[in-house]
Amino acid sequence: MTTHSMISLASIETEGRLRALDPIWVSVLAEEFTRDGQTNAIRVVARGNGFKLVKGARRIAAALQLGWSEIEARIEPEEALPDDAAVRLAEIKSNMLRSDLTALDRAIYVAAWCEIYQAAQPAQKPGRKKAGETAAESDEELSAKLALNWTDAAQNALKLGRRGVFRSLKIAKIEGDLRSRIALHAIADVQRELLLLAELTPVRQRAVVDLLTSDPAKVTSVTEALALLDHAPGAKPVPAYERMYERFVRLKAPEKEAFFEMNAEAIDVWLAKRAAKRGRAA
């Protein structure tokens, strides 16, 4: 049975949250707590002798900032959310219904929801993957399946039909530490900029984020960062293979096959060298 009670902040496990805390919002909440007290309880689930946070990370951070030792909580029984996947799904659902999520926040939540969805599906038998299927095509299929789990009203409100899920999965593939660095940057709420960043090689992604988050910032957008990296006097030239990679990953499977056929001789030579190198290493 769900109960409400004051609980110790030290007893709440808060690690591994999907959304980065905005220190400005934490300070605003702390001011509100000072003026009006805590008006909304956090949500936790019982775990052994303590609790695991479901919703309310900013309220906890505000309480800690004020030096509080306890906070009001709505406590779910352990059987209500019996494992980490159930807690994660509850976190995702409660946050995705908020109107203040950035495009990056939303992408991270959708990708996490996809992971939970896939983990709940029966294990795929060997050989069922279609020949020549690319990661992008696999994501397309997953996007279509996941979108069916939402009602039409939810899809309209969340702007998350099949294409929306697919774009979110692409954005969420930006490396985790880079996502954290841009979580509070203006581009976190500009989907086209995030998609542009996601299509770059990991090396280029890092170079762009370095420019965006430098102090003072050298650029304000991914587009500006790419222009600076590619054309600025004295800038380190981008290797030709990286430019080719960025175009190659956008090709459809048949186009990639045609590319492989055109370069079959060079690929065979590279494979032979690679096999020989691995043989020497072994």
ChimeraX attribute file (.defattr): number of C-alpha atoms within 10 A of each C-alpha:
attribute: neighborCount
match mode: 1-to-1
recipient: residues
	/A:1	8
	/A:2	11
	/A:3	9
	/A:4	13
	/A:5	12
	/A:6	13
	/A:7	17
	/A:8	15
	/A:9	19
	/A:10	12
	/A:11	15
	/A:12	18
	/A:13	15
	/A:14	17
	/A:15	9
	/A:16	7
	/A:17	14
	/A:18	16
	/A:19	19
	/A:20	15
	/A:21	15
	/A:22	11
	/A:23	13
	/A:24	9
	/A:25	14
	/A:26	20
	/A:27	18
	/A:28	13
	/A:29	21
	/A:30	23
	/A:31	14
	/A:32	14
	/A:33	16
	/A:34	13
	/A:35	9
	/A:36	9
	/A:37	11
	/A:38	16
	/A:39	9
	/A:40	11
	/A:41	17
	/A:42	20
	/A:43	19
	/A:44	25
	/A:45	25
	/A:46	18
	/A:47	19
	/A:48	8
	/A:49	7
	/A:50	15
	/A:51	23
	/A:52	22
	/A:53	24
	/A:54	26
	/A:55	23
	/A:56	18
	/A:57	19
	/A:58	20
	/A:59	22
	/A:60	23
	/A:61	20
	/A:62	23
	/A:63	22
	/A:64	17
	/A:65	13
	/A:66	14
	/A:67	9
	/A:68	13
	/A:69	13
	/A:70	16
	/A:71	17
	/A:72	19
	/A:73	21
	/A:74	19
	/A:75	23
	/A:76	20
	/A:77	16
	/A:78	17
	/A:79	11
	/A:80	13
	/A:81	20
	/A:82	13
	/A:83	11
	/A:84	10
	/A:85	17
	/A:86	14
	/A:87	19
	/A:88	21
	/A:89	18
	/A:90	16
	/A:91	21
	/A:92	22
	/A:93	14
	/A:94	12
	/A:95	20
	/A:96	17
	/A:97	12
	/A:98	10
	/A:99	9
	/A:100	11
	/A:101	16
	/A:102	18
	/A:103	18
	/A:104	26
	/A:105	21
	/A:106	27
	/A:107	24
	/A:108	24
	/A:109	24
	/A:110	25
	/A:111	20
	/A:112	19
	/A:113	20
	/A:114	19
	/A:115	12
	/A:116	15
	/A:117	16
	/A:118	13
	/A:119	11
	/A:120	10
	/A:121	8
	/A:122	7
	/A:123	8
	/A:124	8
	/A:125	7
	/A:126	6
	/A:127	7
	/A:128	7
	/A:129	11
	/A:130	9
	/A:131	7
	/A:132	11
	/A:133	11
	/A:134	15
	/A:135	10
	/A:136	17
	/A:137	15
	/A:138	13
	/A:139	17
	/A:140	17
	/A:141	13
	/A:142	18
	/A:143	24
	/A:144	16
	/A:145	15
	/A:146	19
	/A:147	19
	/A:148	12
	/A:149	11
	/A:150	14
	/A:151	11
	/A:152	13
	/A:153	9
	/A:154	14
	/A:155	16
	/A:156	11
	/A:157	12
	/A:158	16
	/A:159	12
	/A:160	21
	/A:161	19
	/A:162	19
	/A:163	14
	/A:164	18
	/A:165	25
	/A:166	25
	/A:167	21
	/A:168	25
	/A:169	25
	/A:170	21
	/A:171	26
	/A:172	22
	/A:173	15
	/A:174	23
	/A:175	13
	/A:176	10
	/A:177	10
	/A:178	15
	/A:179	21
	/A:180	16
	/A:181	15
	/A:182	19
	/A:183	20
	/A:184	16
	/A:185	15
	/A:186	13
	/A:187	20
	/A:188	20
	/A:189	19
	/A:190	14
	/A:191	17
	/A:192	16
	/A:193	16
	/A:194	25
	/A:195	19
	/A:196	15
	/A:197	24
	/A:198	20
	/A:199	19
	/A:200	20
	/A:201	16
	/A:202	15
	/A:203	9
	/A:204	20
	/A:205	20
	/A:206	17
	/A:207	14
	/A:208	24
	/A:209	19
	/A:210	18
	/A:211	21
	/A:212	23
	/A:213	15
	/A:214	10
	/A:215	8
	/A:216	8
	/A:217	10
	/A:218	15
	/A:219	19
	/A:220	14
	/A:221	20
	/A:222	21
	/A:223	15
	/A:224	15
	/A:225	22
	/A:226	20
	/A:227	12
	/A:228	18
	/A:229	19
	/A:230	14
	/A:231	13
	/A:232	12
	/A:233	9
	/A:234	9
	/A:235	10
	/A:236	11
	/A:237	11
	/A:238	12
	/A:239	8
	/A:240	8
	/A:241	10
	/A:242	15
	/A:243	13
	/A:244	10
	/A:245	13
	/A:246	14
	/A:247	12
	/A:248	14
	/A:249	16
	/A:250	12
	/A:251	13
	/A:252	13
	/A:253	15
	/A:254	10
	/A:255	12
	/A:256	16
	/A:257	13
	/A:258	11
	/A:259	13
	/A:260	13
	/A:261	12
	/A:262	11
	/A:263	11
	/A:264	12
	/A:265	11
	/A:266	11
	/A:267	13
	/A:268	11
	/A:269	10
	/A:270	12
	/A:271	12
	/A:272	11
	/A:273	12
	/A:274	11
	/A:275	11
	/A:276	12
	/A:277	11
	/A:278	10
	/A:279	9
	/A:280	7
	/A:281	7
	/A:282	6
